[in-house]
Amino acid sequence: MCGIILKKKKIKGLDKAICSYCQKSLSGNNKHGTTHLRDHFKTCSRRTVSDIRQKLLIKENKTDFAIKGFQFDQETSKSILAEIIILHEYPLTIVEHHGFQKLLASVQPLFKVPSRNIIKRDILKMYDFEKAKVLSLLESNKGRIALSTDMWTASNQRKFAYVRPPHTSEVLANVIVKSMMDWNIDRNISTITVDNCSTNDSLMNYVMHKLDHSTLMLGESLFHMCCVAHILNLVVQDGLNIIAPSVEKIRESVTYWRASPKREQKFDDVARIVMRNMNAKKLVLDCKTRWNSTYLMIMTVISFKEMFARLRFCDPSYKSFPTDEEWLLAEEVSQILKVFYSVTEIFSGRKYPTTNIFFPKVCEIKASLIKWTTSPNKIVSSVAERMLSKFEKYWSDIHGVMGIATILDPRYKTKLVEYCFKRTHGEIGFKEPVRRIQKMCYDLLDDYTNNSGHSRVEKRSMETRLNTSTDDFLDSFDKEVALECDIYTDFKTELDHYLEDKVLPRNVDFDILEWWKTNGIKYPTLMRMTRDLLVIPISTIASESAFSTGGRLVSLHRSRLHPKNLEALMCTQSWLLNEKQAKSSQEAEAYYS
């Protein structure tokens, strides 16, 4: 075999063996034997032909395979087994199941299946190791951290922190603050997003009281974030209460035609005749506590309006047919709900859309409600007024962070904020809310520069010019002009330069994270602000979907773990799942970089 890759050649009168791959010259004297040639054959880095008799065909990903050597490692296999139990929530007793042991023995006879206690110990070790890695990551993080919190009172899970009753605001606040301090993040929190209820309002007051206000953004004015999705839910439910009788009539119609297979068949037969569609949509029955399902039910029923008119003549028992006025009301109300539905879908996104996209959507809802209050239909106008009243109750709690995030979008800046407030406050009243958000933006920039430099330089520059004035008569003129606009300074902040630039074209494919990553050298302080603000969760829906594992959890009896140990298992599970998601998420990659 060595002769295949070696060529014999005379160099300076000596016999040499030249490697055909790396061109290295070796001794070719017959007296020296061939052991050194075989050794080179095995170690040649450029050799493209290898002995595959002791190798395996290993799957590297979904499409690629590679021929590699394999060496069994007991500890590595144990670690993978522990990871599998965590990810798929298998009971620890699976290692004692005869069928499972038989499977592993057939796959790898050398693997010694660990006992339940050993695998539990390995899981806890994995938890400690991964927690140390997360702590190291958090310590190296230069930005702020946005949190969202929720309580599952009827669940066995202890994924993060198990709270013993009573679940008072003070008890919950102590648990949250303790968790922050355990992870050493209590001094770099940006916001906490919670549901809208009186308990959470009191909870946030306790949390803020226990934290150092000097470490919060703008003191505490941005700390408490209300879940926008829950706010919209409260607004819609308040409005639907007014038209509850009409909605109930529609619900009864759907219930009637879905009550038995015979009625469903009759409904389908009429649908094929009236709608001339063999694949006609099915009736959808809503869940009374979920307004979005009510909207879908109404939209489906409206498409079958002509059918219901015919069905009441085909079946004398059908008595819940909506009147013409109720049909008209359902159509107009569905247009109101359509706006809420589309916006809520965006708020509930699981890929964590950045905060800059929410402000115009919320303003669109408010502008639509204002428009519907002038509807000639008194019921529709009363529904819109009821919703608008509820909306105004929470509006001031949510528009601050979203407004600042919109200004930091180079496609919008203050132009979109002005446009939105003109639609919601009118041509005269829009200036004050715009000025308030701009002031918050400048104050936050001053916060990020540690209250040094920018604002104080401007102030000193203005005072110096005023104090050096030699004309007593014009002193008062200088002061009046200085109060109206800061023209007595040559210094401009990053925000001034940023706002002076033209807005970018509104492109759907625009990547705001990539833009700020590229332009961060020009606006370093604004980039830090943007990095912290764009990741703030406006809704808790995504986190609920990610962490709620109801119906899939292993019971305490099956896991045989102490509650404290179960908490470690679940926390490790969360880390592994989130780590897997983060690897495939460009948003997470941009944030952590």
N, C-alpha and C positions, 0 to 999 in steps of 0.2 A: 504493500500500500504506500510505503514511503517513496518508492520509485516513481509513483504516479505524479507526485508533486515536486520531485527533486530532479534537477538536471546536473549531470557531471560536467565539470569544466576545469581546465587548468589555469591557475592564476599564479604567476611568478614561479612556474615550474612545479607547483603543488596541486594535487588533486583536491577540488572543492565541490561540494554539493550545494547547488543554488536552489533555494525555495521558490517555486513558481508563483507563490502568492505575495510574500513579503520581500522577496529578492535577497534574503539574508544568506550569507555564505557560511557553510558549515564544513567541517573536515570530511573529505571524501576518501581518505586513505582506507583501503580494505583492512589494514591491520587494526584500525581503531574501532571496528565493529559498527553496529547500526543502532545501538540503544539511544544515543544522543539524537539520532535522526527521528526515531519514533517519539521521543519526548518533545521534540520541536513540532512534530505533526499534531500532537495533542494540544499544544499551547499556542499555535500560530493564530494571531488575532485576525488575520485577513483570510483565513481559510474559509471557503464558502461551502465545503462539503463536510458533514459531520456524521458520526456514527449514531443512528437513531434507534439502535436495538434496545438501549436502556432508557429511552425517553418516551414521553406521553404526548398525545394531542390534547392541548389544553385550550379551553375557550376563554379568550381574554375579554370579549364583549359580545354584543348581540350578533355581530357579523364576522368578526375576526377570530382565527384560530392560530395557535403557534405550537411548534414542537419544542418542548422544554424538558429538562431533567426534573425529576420529582424526588423529594426527600421528605419522608413523613416526620412530622413534629407533633408530639402529644400536646404540648402547651398551646400551640397555635390552633389545633383542632378544638381544644377545650374552650378557648377564647371565642371561636366562631360559634360554638354551640351555645355559649352564654348570650352572645349577641342575637342569635336566632330566637331564643326564649324571650328576650326583651322585645324585639321588634314585632313578633307575632303573638305575644302575650300567652305563650304556652304555660301550662302549670309546671312547677318545678318537678313534679312527680313523673313527668314524661321520661326522665332518664331511667326510671324504674320499670317502665312498660316493656313487656317481653318483646312485643312486635318492633318497638323502636330499637331495642338493643340488637335484635336479629338483623334489622336493616343495616345498622352501622357495622356489624360484624361482617356482613356480606360486601359492604363497600370498602372497608379498611379493617382487616382482622387485627392489625397491630394496635388499633385505637382502644384504649381502656376507658369504658364509659364511667364518668365520675358519679358519685352518689349525690343525692339531693342536697345534703349539707355542703358538700364541696362546691357544687355549682352555685349555691346561694352565696358562699364566701367569694367565689370568683366574680359574681355580679356586683357585690358590694365593693370589691377591689376596683372593678371597672368604673363604678360610680365615682369613687374617690379620685381615680386617675383622670376621668373626663371632667370632673368638677375642677380639678387643679388646672386643666387646660383652659376651661372657660374663664376661671379667675385670671389666668395669665392674659387671656385675650381681652378681658374687660379692663385690666390694668394698663394694657398698651393702647386702649382706645382713647383717641384724643378728642372725640366728640361727645355729645350728650346722648342719653338713652331715653327713649320714649317707652312708657309702659302702658299696658291695659290690664285690667283686673276684672274678675268675675267670680261668682260664688255658685257652687253646685250643692244645694242643701239636701238633695235626695239622691246622692251618688256615693258609691263605695270608693271612688277614686281618691287618692291622696297624692296627686301628681306633683304638686309643689308644696303645699302647706295644708295640713289638716287642722281645722279650727274647731275646737270643742265648743259646745253651747255654753252660755248664750251668745248668739251672733250679734252682739251690739256693735255700734259704730266704733267705740273705743277699743273693744277686743280686736276687731278687724284691722283697725289702724295699727295696733301694736304688732300684729302679725306681719303686715305689709312693711312697716319700718324695720322690723327685725330682719326680714328677708333682704331688704335693701342693704342693711349693714353686713349681713352674712356674705353677700356678694360684693361688698365694698363699692356700691354704686350710689350711695345716698347723697353724695356731693356733686354728682353730674347727671341728675335727672332733669329732663326737659319738661315733660308733661305726663300725666296719668289719665287715661281715658276710661271712663266708667259709665254704667247705665244711668238713666235719669230717674232717680227716686230720692226721697227725703233722707233715707238712711245713708246713701252715698254722699249726699251733700254734707251731712254731719261727719261722715267718715273722712272726707277730704279735708275738712277743717281740723280734725285731730291729727291727720298726717302732716299737714303744713305746720301745725304748732310744734311738732316734734323735729322738724327739719330746720336747718340753718337757712334763713331766708336770703342771705347774701349769696348763696350758691345757686339760687333759682333764677330762671330767666325773667327779667323785669319784676323782681321781687316774687310775687305770687300770682300776678295777674294772668299768666298763661298756664299755670300749673294744672288747673282742673279743667279737663276736656270732657264735654258731654258727648255721648254717642249720638251722632247725627241720625243714624238709622232708627234708633229708638225714638228720637224726637219726631221724625217723620211718621213713625207708627202711631205715636200719641196724637199727632195732628190729624191723621186720616181717620183714626178711630173716633175722634171727637166729631168729625164731620159726618161719618157714616151713621152715627146715632140718630141724626135728624131724619135720614131716609130709611131707617131700619124697617118700617112696615113694607115699603116697596121691595127692598132687598129680600125680605122674608118671603114675599110672594114669589119671587124668582126662585128662591131656594126650595120652596115647596114644589114648584113645577119640576125642577131637576130631580128632587127626591122621588116624586111620583113616577116619573118615567124611568127611574133606575131601581124601582122597588122590587122588580121581579124580572126573570129572564124573558117572560112572555111580553111584558111591556117594553123591554129593551129591544126585542125583536120587532115589535110593531113600530117602534120609533125608527129603527133602522130601515124598515120597509118604506115608510113614508119619506124618510130622508133621501132614499135612492130615487123616489119618484119626483119629489119637489125640487131637490137640489141637483138631480141628475149626476150624482157622483157616487160611485161605488165605494169610494174611500172617504166618505164624509166623516167629519170630526165627531168625537164622542162628547157627550155631556160631561161636564166637570162639576163635581160637588165640592164646595169650599169647606174650609175649617173656619168656624166663626171667629176664632181668636187671631186669625192671620188674614189681614186685609188684602195682602197680595193674592191670596187664593180666591178671595171674594171678587177681586178685579178680573181674574182669569175666568171665573164662573160667569160673570156678567158679560164679558166679551164673547164667550162661547155661545151663551143663550141668545144674545142679540143677532148672531149670525143665523140662528134657527127661528127667527121671529115669524116668518111666513109659515113655517111648519107648525108652530104652536097654534096658529089661527086655524089650521086645518084639523089638528089633533083634537081640539075641543068639540068638533062636530063628529069625529070618529069614535070618541069615547065619552059617553055621558057622565062617567064617574069623575072625569077630570074637571075639577071646580076651581083650581088655583091659577087660571089663566090671567096674566097681567092686563090691565086696561091700557088704552092708547096713551093716556097721560103717564102711566107708570113705565111704558116702553120708552117714551120720550125722555123721561127723567133718567132712566137707566143709561140711555145713550149719552146724555150730557154729563152725567156723573162719571161715566167710564172715561170720558176725555180728561176729566180732572185727575182721576186715578192713574191714567196712562203716564202723565208727567211724573207723578210720584214713583210709579213702578220702574220707569227707565232710570231714574236717578238712584233709587234704592239698589238696583242691580249693580250700578257702578260702585256705590258705597260698600256693597257686600263682596267686592272682588277679592279672590283669594291670592292673587299675585301682588297684593299690596300696592295699589296705584298711589303715586306720589300726591302729596297734599295740594299741590298747585291746581289740580283739575276740579276741585270740589266747589270753590267759591262761585264760579259762574252757574253751576248747576243749582246751588241753593238759591241764588238770586233769581234764576229762571222760575223756580217754584213760587217765590214770593211775588214776582211780577205776574205770574199766571193767576194766583189767588186774587190779587188786586183787580185784575181784569174781570174775573168771574163774579166779583162782588157787584158789578154793574149789570149782571145778566137780567134780561126781562123776566126770566123765570124766577119767581120769588123763592122757591125752594132751593134752586141752585145758588142764588145769591146768599141765602141764609147759610147754606152749607159752606160756601167760600168764606163768609164772614166769620163763622165759627172756627174754621181751620186757620184763618189769618190771625185771629185773636190768640189761638194756641201757639202759632208759629212765632208771633212777636214776643211771647213769654220767654222763649229760648234763644231768639235771634242774637241778642248781645253776647250770649255765652259761647257762640260758635264761630262768629264771623271774623274775629281778630286774627287768629293763627292762619286761617284760610286766606284772609286778605293779604297778609304779609307774604305768604307763600306764593300768591298770585303775582305780587309785585316782583318777586324774585324769579319769575318766569320771563325770560327775555322776549317771548312772543307777546306778552301782555303788559307787564310793568304797571304803571298807574293808569294807563289808558283803559284797560279792561275794568279796573276798579271804578273809575269814573263812569264808564258806560253802564255798568251794572247798577250803581247807585242812582243814576239818572232814571233808570227804568223803575226802580223801587221807591225812590224818594222825590222824584220830580226834578225839573230843571233848577229850581231854587233851593230845595232842601238837600241836594246831593253833596254840596261842598263840605259841610261839617263832618259827616262820617268819613269822607275821603281824607280830610285833614287829620282826623283822629287815627286812622290806620297808618298814614304816612308818619305821624309823630311816633307811633309805636315802633315803626320800622327803624327810624332814626335812633330812638331810645335803645332798641335792641342792638343796633350797631355800636352804640356807645358802650353798652354792656359788654360786648365782645372785645372791645378794645380796653377793657378794665378801667373804664372811666378816666382814661388818660389820653392825652394827645388831641384827638380830633375836636371834640366839643370845647375843651378848655383852651386849645390854641385859638379857636374861633373867637371865644369870649375875650381872651387876653388881647387878641389883635384888634377887636372892636373897641375895647376899653382904652387901649393905647392911642388909637386914632382920635377917640373922643376927648381924651385928656390932654392931647397935644394941640388941640384946636386953639387958634389965637384970636379968633373973632367971637367975642361974647354973644353978639347978636345972632350968629348962626349956630351957636351951641345947641339951642333947643331944636333947631331944624335938623341937625345931625342926629340927635337922639330920637326924634320922631321917625325919621326915615329908617334908622337902625332897628327900631322896634317892628316896623312893618316888613322889612326884608333884610337879610344879612348880606349887605353889599359891601360892608367894611372889612372884608377879609379876602385875601387872595387864596386862602386854603380851602380846598374842596374835599369832601369825603369820598370814599369809594362809591358810596350810594349815589352821590351827586353825579359822578362821572358815568356810572352805570345807567342812571335814568336819562342822561343827556344823549346817550347812544340811541339810534333808531331801533324800533322794535323789529324783531325778525318776522318773516312771513309765517303765518299760522299753518304749519305743516303737520298733518296727522302723524307722520312717521318721526317727528322730532323727538330726540332723546335728550331730555333736560339734564339727566345725570352725566351723560357724556359731554354735553356742552359746558357744564360747570367744571368738569374735570379738566377740560381743555383750557378754559378761561380762568382757572383758579389762580394762575400766576398774576394775572392782571387785577383780580379782585380777591386777594387771599382771605380777608376778613369776611367778606360777603359769602365766599365759598364755604367757610366754616358754618356760618349762619344757615346757609341753604342745606348743607349736609344734615344739620340737626332738625331743621323744620320740615323738610320734605318727607321724612320717615315717620312723622307723628301720625299714629292711627286715628282717623276721624271717627271710625266705627269699631265696635267690639265684635261685630259679626264674624269677621275673618278669624279672629283669635278663638271665638267660640267654636267655629267649624273645625279649626285645626286641633284644638285640645279636648273637645268634648268626645269622649269615647264610650258613651252610654250604650249598654247592650253588648259591648265587646270585651269588657273587663273580666279578668279572672277573679273569682270570688276569693275571699280571705281563706276559706276552708281549703280550696284547691291549691292555692299558692303556698299555704303554710308558712307565710312570712309574717313576722311581727309588723304591726302598722308602721313603725319607723323604718323597717327594712323595705316594706312595700313602697314607701315614699321614695326611697333611694332607687328602687327598680323602675318606678314610673318616671322619675326625673331623668334617669339614664335613657329610658325609652324616648322621652321627649327630645333629649339631646341628639340621639342617633337619627331620629326622624327629621329633625330640623337641620342636622348636618347634611343629610342626604338631599333635602330640598335646597339648601344653600348652595350646594355644588352645581346645581342646574339652574340657579336663579341669577340672572344678570343684575337684578336690582340689589340682591344681597352682596354680590361680588363688588359692585360699585360702592356700596355703603361701607363695607369693611375695609376697602382699599383706601 
